[in-house]
Each structure stands twice: as structure tokens, then as C-alpha cells.
């Protein structure tokens, strides 16, 4: 029971990690490309 709970937690954590990575990517891209600021905000 406890093990499956931990596996679920780990999966959720990994999913969140992916989202965080994507966000960081978007942020770094956003910083790099200040000319297209408006475009990025829409996306």
C-alpha cells in the first residue's frame, strides 16, 4: 500500500518536473528573445 503511494508520488513529481523544465525553457527563451515579447505572452 505504502509502496504504491510512493510510486504515485514519484510519478506526480516527475510530471511536475517536466512542467517545470518546460517553464524554464520558455522563460529562458523569453529572456533571450526580448523582441518577440508580445508573441511569447500570447503563447
Secondary structure as GFF3:
##gff-version 3
##sequence-region A 1 43
A	DSSP	alpha_helix	2	32	.	.	.	ID=ss1
A	DSSP	three_ten_helix	34	36	.	.	.	ID=ss2
A	DSSP	alpha_helix	37	42	.	.	.	ID=ss3
###
